[in-house]
Amino acid sequence: MALNAYQTEVTQISRSLDLMNNFRKEFRMMHEDIREREELSSTNTKVLPPLMNSIFDKLEELVNQAEEKFRNKIFQVVRNS
C-alpha cells in the first residue's frame, strides 16, 4: 500500500515537472514572439511615417491631375457647344 502511494506521488511529480517544462518552452516562444513584434513595431515606427507621407503626396498630385483633366473636358464641352 505504501509503495503504491509512493509510485502515485512520483507519477504526479513527474507529470507536474513535464507540465512545467512545457510551460517554460511555450513561455519562451511567446516571449521571443513578443520581442520580434516589438522590433518590427520599432522599425515600422521609423519607416512608415515617411512612406505614408510620400503616398499622400503622390495621391494629392494624382487628385490635382484628375481635377485638371476634368476641368479641361468641361471647357472642351463648353467650347464645342
C-alpha positions in Angstrom: 0.0 0.0 0.0 2.8 2.4 0.9 4.7 1.6 -2.3 1.5 2.3 -4.3 1.1 5.7 -2.7 4.8 6.4 -3.3 4.5 5.5 -7.0 1.4 7.7 -7.3 3.4 10.6 -5.8 6.3 10.0 -8.1 4.0 9.9 -11.1 2.2 13.1 -10.1 5.6 14.9 -9.5 6.8 13.7 -12.9 3.7 14.9 -14.7 4.0 18.3 -12.9 7.6 18.6 -14.0 6.7 17.8 -17.6 3.9 20.4 -17.5 6.3 23.0 -16.1 8.8 22.2 -18.8 6.1 22.6 -21.5 5.0 25.9 -20.0 8.6 27.1 -20.0 9.0 26.2 -23.6 5.7 27.9 -24.6 6.5 30.9 -22.5 10.0 31.2 -24.1 8.4 31.0 -27.6 5.8 33.7 -26.6 8.5 35.9 -25.2 10.5 35.6 -28.4 7.4 36.3 -30.5 6.7 39.4 -28.4 10.4 40.5 -28.8 10.1 40.1 -32.6 6.9 42.1 -32.7 8.5 44.8 -30.6 11.4 45.1 -33.1 9.0 45.1 -36.0 6.9 47.8 -34.4 10.0 49.9 -33.7 11.1 49.5 -37.3 7.7 50.4 -38.6 7.5 53.5 -36.4 10.7 54.8 -38.1 9.9 53.7 -41.7 6.1 54.1 -42.1 5.6 57.9 -41.5 7.9 59.0 -44.3 6.4 56.3 -46.6 2.9 57.3 -45.7 3.8 61.0 -46.4 5.1 60.1 -49.8 2.0 58.1 -50.6 -0.2 61.0 -49.5 1.8 63.5 -51.6 1.5 61.2 -54.6 -2.3 60.9 -54.1 -2.6 64.6 -53.7 -0.7 65.0 -57.0 -3.0 62.5 -58.7 -6.1 64.2 -57.4 -4.8 67.6 -58.8 -4.1 66.0 -62.2 -7.6 64.4 -62.2 -9.2 67.7 -61.4 -7.3 69.4 -64.2 -8.3 66.8 -66.7 -11.9 67.2 -65.6 -11.8 70.9 -66.0 -10.3 70.6 -69.4 -13.0 68.2 -70.5 -15.7 70.6 -69.2 -14.1 73.5 -71.1 -13.9 71.4 -74.2 -17.6 70.6 -73.9 -18.5 74.2 -73.3 -16.4 75.4 -76.2 -17.9 72.8 -78.6 -21.5 73.8 -77.6 
